[in-house]
Amino acid sequence: MGPSKHDRSIISGQTSTRHQRLNEALNLGTRLYGGDKARKWQCMDIAIQRHVVHSIAAFLDSVSGDKLHHPLLKASAADIIAALVWILQSNKGSMLSKAANVTVKLVSLLPKSILQLDALDLINPLSSLLSANQTEVAISCAAALNLILTNLSMKSAKEVWDVLEKTESVSQVISNLRSFSECMMPFEHFQQMALLLSTILWWWPPSRFSVWSDAKLMEDLNDMLIKRDVYHKVAVLKLYSAVALCGNGAKKLLEGGEALLEQMVQCMDNSYPYSVRIEAFRLAQCLAINEQKCLQMMSLSCQPIIKAIISGMCDWSSHSRKVTNDQMSLLVEACRLALITRWAGEHHIYFWKQGIDKILLDLLLEKFHNQSYDDSMSLEEQIVIAKEGLNANYLLFLRSYVWDILGWLAIHCGEDFNPETEFHFDILIACACLTFVEAIQKWHKIYENDIAGTFTSESATRAVLMMIYSPCKYIASKARFILSETLKPKGLEYLNILLRFLNNLSSGNFAIPDKLQIIIYLMGFICYSGLEEYEVWIIKQKGVKTLFSFVKWCLSSHFQVERLSFAPHLHNMFHEKICCSSSREWEGKDILLLYSLLGLAELIKHSGCVGDNLDRIAGKNTLAHIESELVSKLQDICNDNCTPGVQWYAAYVLSYFGFYGFPSKLMKRIGKAINDKDSADLQFVLTNGECFSVHGVVLAIQCPSLLPPEGLLPSEVTSDDSSVTGSMEVSKEFQKDIRLSAHVDHQALVMLLEYIYFGYLQAEEELGKKLRTLAKRCNLQPLLQMLCRKRPNWGIAFPSPDLSAALGPSGHRFSKCSVWGRYKNLSVS
């Protein structure tokens, strides 16, 4: 097949001649067309093969770098590939090197569409030659294969992996890498093999085990990272990142302790080229792919990593104000790594110590760090500075990262935290509030004309929400005050828009709008719910009923939204390739439910407590009408497989109706044992002689602090022919008494046991106060938090019974003692 008439008219004479000679050379062999229209070429004559390779090389030289000739290349690609496949498979030593080099040039010139289709025929011969005795041939084949795999389409992945497995490509590349480290071969040899292996690991999770489990290879790679030049470091860092895509691989890397992390942090330093620094930041992102891995990495090298992140985020400030492409890439990777602030931990302390608030401000406002401002300036002046800075549209591609980092820092702050420089943080809050108000005020205009601005608005609105509901008194109070001032004079008008929108949506009065509009309007309403001056109005307008109707709408329509679907800055190229790593997102696909429950809790908390008598009566009446249905829905949410954040807030809202704890299907099953006295092996004895039979195994998984010091379970029957009844009888025979102090209230103990067996309890306010002391003495922190109606800590795991605690050692027995000293402090006074 040749080029079209138009294409021929723009082809130079030299290219046309070389193309003609190429066709003549190919005609010397035998061209075959399979039933699937696949092209094949055959020729056993080495001289003809040499002539064909020479003709292909000459033709590629003439079209290289000239896009006008690409149509001619496309038209000839299938025939060229067919010839190269035959020549490479012939494995004639004198021809392989030249043919392999020509193949590298060909695949570097071919457009992606051809690489994803015709070039797949090259994978078998190229992967078969990775073990070639001629090193140059193996290197060229690795380079060509890497180019093809880099442009691979998902639908071809399985077919290609089957070929790579058949040719044992991974083990061969590993063998080559080992030999390179031993023989000190040229860098290009190591680089091509390392890049190919990285690409294979990236695409196919089954390939990763053979790499991270190879102790010798991992040792060699570590030596290269330490001893070799910067170009070796890039290749090793890429390979490490690919290994870390496997949870077990990341674990293996972190088992290396501080040594690897020290090298990684060193590679982030500004003394290294951008290519090295960027790969080091990407490796850190892979190692911190979930909360467990992140905290493990932080435990080994917290302060140095935070310093490196801060350095990367302010790298541009040491240069001219014009940010280069390399600097942009580095800034993005540093900001992505800074998103580890999503998880609570010691690293937050170091972010604040390193002045993260000032760094974020410098990324938002172009000339802020060069200006001298009076720290005592009024809020109005601060808002003017923030507005002018935002309107300059500086580093727009980083704004979503800035807002997310700010929000995470706020939501994980301690109650008594105060930023070192309040002025910087106040300007940051003002910037976020201005962006939030603009999102509400001009939604349609933003959405139609500025998609990127819309995504940024979501992040800013979320940051405002997290600051308003921050556990930190300073941040929460400042955010509420600044937002209230920013909303003037049209705050109530905007609130009315949000309320009508949510009412119409949950009542089905209009078609479901864009999910981004839903999330921004919902978050906006929740932000308003946290502002004192708007609470009375919202409650009078039945805001509680509005949010409850929205919750029901989400549940009934199964309308789920995951933040990744509308926050492009969170799309990390690594996340979709992870294996052997399980983590349950706290928000996940239930963010609409999570935010609405957060707002519901806030409004219920103040219903009947704010405004005049009529307002309080209105609030109580609204709750009375929906209480029964609301409680039922919330219990269903706790029992359902919702995300931890939603379950926590459902339990939190339930606490305002006298239900304390964490209902679950598992605990409902365990709770059936509460009346099974025959199998009970422990007995709580009050001072009046009243007894409560309990099961040690249930205490072990729910409240181990109530167990005797010496053990968890009485003797277990280990005989193979023992029946269940026999086991129960033995347990009953060894039933032990635990005598409790006179300060332990009978009713409180009954309720506590109900919680231990069922996972939750129902109690009036007065009894709840007695239970607080008992829960505190028994170290039942989650229950205590609900009894005190404290807002859940963001990101904390939803309580569930620790069933592993039930697997006690065989033959363990309780000691024959009455427990006086340990439990005499279980007082409710």
Secondary structure as the mmCIF struct_conf table of DSSP 4:
data_model
#
loop_
_struct_conf.conf_type_id
_struct_conf.id
_struct_conf.beg_label_comp_id
_struct_conf.beg_label_asym_id
_struct_conf.beg_label_seq_id
_struct_conf.end_label_comp_id
_struct_conf.end_label_asym_id
_struct_conf.end_label_seq_id
HELX_RH_AL_P HELX_RH_AL_P1 LYS A 5 SER A 9
TURN_TY1_P TURN_TY1_P1 ILE A 10 ILE A 10
BEND BEND1 ILE A 11 ILE A 11
HELX_RH_AL_P HELX_RH_AL_P2 GLY A 13 ASN A 27
TURN_TY1_P TURN_TY1_P2 LEU A 28 LEU A 28
BEND BEND2 GLY A 29 GLY A 29
STRN STRN1 THR A 30 TYR A 33
TURN_TY1_P TURN_TY1_P3 GLY A 35 ASP A 36
STRN STRN2 ARG A 39 GLN A 42
HELX_RH_AL_P HELX_RH_AL_P3 ILE A 46 VAL A 63
TURN_TY1_P TURN_TY1_P4 SER A 64 GLY A 65
HELX_RH_3T_P HELX_RH_3T_P1 LYS A 67 HIS A 69
HELX_RH_AL_P HELX_RH_AL_P4 HIS A 70 SER A 90
TURN_TY1_P TURN_TY1_P5 ASN A 91 ASN A 91
HELX_RH_AL_P HELX_RH_AL_P5 GLY A 93 LEU A 109
BEND BEND3 LEU A 110 LEU A 110
HELX_RH_AL_P HELX_RH_AL_P6 LYS A 112 LEU A 115
TURN_TY1_P TURN_TY1_P6 GLN A 116 LEU A 117
HELX_RH_3T_P HELX_RH_3T_P2 ASP A 118 LEU A 122
HELX_RH_AL_P HELX_RH_AL_P7 ILE A 123 SER A 128
HELX_RH_3T_P HELX_RH_3T_P3 LEU A 129 SER A 131
BEND BEND4 ASN A 133 GLN A 134
HELX_RH_AL_P HELX_RH_AL_P8 THR A 135 THR A 150
TURN_TY1_P TURN_TY1_P7 ASN A 151 ASN A 151
HELX_RH_3T_P HELX_RH_3T_P4 MET A 154 SER A 156
HELX_RH_AL_P HELX_RH_AL_P9 ALA A 157 LYS A 166
TURN_TY1_P TURN_TY1_P8 THR A 167 GLU A 168
HELX_RH_AL_P HELX_RH_AL_P10 SER A 169 CYS A 183
TURN_TY1_P TURN_TY1_P9 MET A 184 MET A 184
HELX_RH_AL_P HELX_RH_AL_P11 PHE A 187 TRP A 203
HELX_RH_3T_P HELX_RH_3T_P5 PRO A 205 SER A 207
BEND BEND5 ARG A 208 ARG A 208
HELX_RH_AL_P HELX_RH_AL_P12 PHE A 209 TRP A 212
TURN_TY1_P TURN_TY1_P10 SER A 213 SER A 213
HELX_RH_AL_P HELX_RH_AL_P13 ALA A 215 LYS A 227
BEND BEND6 ARG A 228 ARG A 228
HELX_RH_AL_P HELX_RH_AL_P14 VAL A 230 ALA A 244
TURN_TY1_P TURN_TY1_P11 LEU A 245 LEU A 245
STRN STRN3 CYS A 246 CYS A 246
HELX_RH_AL_P HELX_RH_AL_P15 GLY A 247 GLU A 255
TURN_TY1_P TURN_TY1_P12 GLY A 256 GLY A 257
HELX_RH_AL_P HELX_RH_AL_P16 GLU A 258 CYS A 267
TURN_TY1_P TURN_TY1_P13 MET A 268 MET A 268
BEND BEND7 ASP A 269 ASP A 269
TURN_TY1_P TURN_TY1_P14 ASN A 270 SER A 271
BEND BEND8 TYR A 272 TYR A 272
HELX_RH_AL_P HELX_RH_AL_P17 TYR A 274 LEU A 287
TURN_TY1_P TURN_TY1_P15 ALA A 288 ALA A 288
BEND BEND9 ILE A 289 ASN A 290
HELX_RH_AL_P HELX_RH_AL_P18 GLU A 291 MET A 313
TURN_TY1_P TURN_TY1_P16 CYS A 314 CYS A 314
HELX_RH_3T_P HELX_RH_3T_P6 ASP A 315 SER A 318
BEND BEND10 HIS A 319 HIS A 319
BEND BEND11 ARG A 321 LYS A 322
HELX_LH_PP_P HELX_LH_PP_P1 VAL A 323 THR A 324
HELX_RH_AL_P HELX_RH_AL_P19 ASN A 325 ALA A 338
HELX_RH_3T_P HELX_RH_3T_P7 LEU A 339 ARG A 342
BEND BEND12 TRP A 343 TRP A 343
BEND BEND13 GLY A 345 GLY A 345
TURN_TY1_P TURN_TY1_P17 GLU A 346 GLU A 346
HELX_RH_AL_P HELX_RH_AL_P20 HIS A 347 LYS A 353
TURN_TY1_P TURN_TY1_P18 GLN A 354 GLY A 355
HELX_RH_AL_P HELX_RH_AL_P21 ILE A 356 LEU A 364
BEND BEND14 LEU A 365 LEU A 365
TURN_TY1_P TURN_TY1_P19 GLU A 366 LYS A 367
HELX_RH_3T_P HELX_RH_3T_P8 PHE A 368 ASN A 370
TURN_TY1_P TURN_TY1_P20 ASP A 375 SER A 376
HELX_RH_AL_P HELX_RH_AL_P22 LEU A 379 ASN A 391
TURN_TY1_P TURN_TY1_P21 ALA A 392 LEU A 395
HELX_RH_3T_P HELX_RH_3T_P9 LEU A 396 LEU A 398
HELX_RH_AL_P HELX_RH_AL_P23 ARG A 399 ILE A 411
TURN_TY1_P TURN_TY1_P22 HIS A 412 HIS A 412
TURN_TY1_P TURN_TY1_P23 GLU A 415 ASP A 416
BEND BEND15 GLU A 420 GLU A 420
HELX_RH_AL_P HELX_RH_AL_P24 GLU A 422 GLN A 441
TURN_TY1_P TURN_TY1_P24 LYS A 442 LYS A 442
HELX_RH_AL_P HELX_RH_AL_P25 TRP A 443 ASN A 449
HELX_RH_AL_P HELX_RH_AL_P26 ILE A 451 ILE A 468
TURN_TY1_P TURN_TY1_P25 TYR A 469 TYR A 469
BEND BEND16 PRO A 471 PRO A 471
HELX_RH_AL_P HELX_RH_AL_P27 LYS A 473 LEU A 487
TURN_TY1_P TURN_TY1_P26 LYS A 488 PRO A 489
BEND BEND17 LYS A 490 LYS A 490
HELX_RH_AL_P HELX_RH_AL_P28 GLY A 491 SER A 507
TURN_TY1_P TURN_TY1_P27 GLY A 508 GLY A 508
BEND BEND18 PHE A 510 PHE A 510
HELX_RH_AL_P HELX_RH_AL_P29 LYS A 515 SER A 529
TURN_TY1_P TURN_TY1_P28 GLY A 530 GLY A 530
HELX_RH_AL_P HELX_RH_AL_P30 GLU A 532 LYS A 540
TURN_TY1_P TURN_TY1_P29 GLN A 541 LYS A 542
HELX_RH_AL_P HELX_RH_AL_P31 GLY A 543 SER A 557
TURN_TY1_P TURN_TY1_P30 HIS A 558 HIS A 558
STRN STRN4 VAL A 561 VAL A 561
HELX_RH_3T_P HELX_RH_3T_P10 ARG A 563 SER A 565
TURN_TY1_P TURN_TY1_P31 PHE A 566 PHE A 566
HELX_RH_3T_P HELX_RH_3T_P11 PRO A 568 LEU A 570
TURN_TY1_P TURN_TY1_P32 MET A 573 PHE A 574
HELX_RH_3T_P HELX_RH_3T_P12 HIS A 575 LYS A 577
STRN STRN5 CYS A 579 CYS A 579
BEND BEND19 CYS A 580 CYS A 580
BEND BEND20 TRP A 586 GLU A 587
TURN_TY1_P TURN_TY1_P33 GLY A 588 LYS A 589
STRN STRN6 ASP A 590 ASP A 590
HELX_RH_AL_P HELX_RH_AL_P32 ILE A 591 HIS A 606
TURN_TY1_P TURN_TY1_P34 SER A 607 CYS A 609
BEND BEND21 VAL A 610 ASP A 612
HELX_RH_AL_P HELX_RH_AL_P33 ASN A 613 ASN A 639
TURN_TY1_P TURN_TY1_P35 ASP A 640 ASN A 641
HELX_RH_AL_P HELX_RH_AL_P34 PRO A 644 SER A 655
TURN_TY1_P TURN_TY1_P36 TYR A 656 GLY A 658
STRN STRN7 PHE A 659 GLY A 661
HELX_RH_AL_P HELX_RH_AL_P35 LYS A 665 ILE A 670
HELX_RH_3T_P HELX_RH_3T_P13 GLY A 671 ASN A 675
TURN_TY1_P TURN_TY1_P37 ASP A 678 SER A 679
STRN STRN8 LEU A 682 VAL A 685
TURN_TY1_P TURN_TY1_P38 THR A 687 ASN A 688
BEND BEND22 GLY A 689 GLY A 689
STRN STRN9 CYS A 691 VAL A 694
HELX_RH_AL_P HELX_RH_AL_P36 GLY A 696 GLN A 702
HELX_RH_3T_P HELX_RH_3T_P14 PRO A 704 LEU A 706
BEND BEND23 LEU A 707 LEU A 707
TURN_TY1_P TURN_TY1_P39 PRO A 709 GLU A 710
BEND BEND24 LEU A 712 LEU A 712
HELX_LH_PP_P HELX_LH_PP_P2 SER A 715 VAL A 717
TURN_TY1_P TURN_TY1_P40 ASP A 720 ASP A 721
HELX_RH_AL_P HELX_RH_AL_P37 VAL A 724 GLU A 733
TURN_TY1_P TURN_TY1_P41 PHE A 734 PHE A 734
STRN STRN10 LYS A 736 ARG A 739
TURN_TY1_P TURN_TY1_P42 ALA A 742 HIS A 743
BEND BEND25 VAL A 744 VAL A 744
HELX_RH_AL_P HELX_RH_AL_P38 HIS A 746 PHE A 758
BEND BEND26 GLY A 759 GLY A 759
STRN STRN11 TYR A 760 GLN A 762
HELX_RH_AL_P HELX_RH_AL_P39 GLU A 765 ARG A 777
TURN_TY1_P TURN_TY1_P43 CYS A 778 ASN A 779
HELX_RH_AL_P HELX_RH_AL_P40 GLN A 781 LEU A 787
TURN_TY1_P TURN_TY1_P44 CYS A 788 ARG A 789
HELX_LH_PP_P HELX_LH_PP_P3 LYS A 790 ASN A 793
TURN_TY1_P TURN_TY1_P45 TRP A 794 GLY A 795
HELX_LH_PP_P HELX_LH_PP_P4 ILE A 796 PRO A 799
HELX_RH_3T_P HELX_RH_3T_P15 LEU A 803 ALA A 806
HELX_LH_PP_P HELX_LH_PP_P5 GLY A 808 PRO A 809
TURN_TY1_P TURN_TY1_P46 SER A 810 GLY A 811
BEND BEND27 LYS A 816 LYS A 816
TURN_TY1_P TURN_TY1_P47 GLY A 821 ASN A 825
#
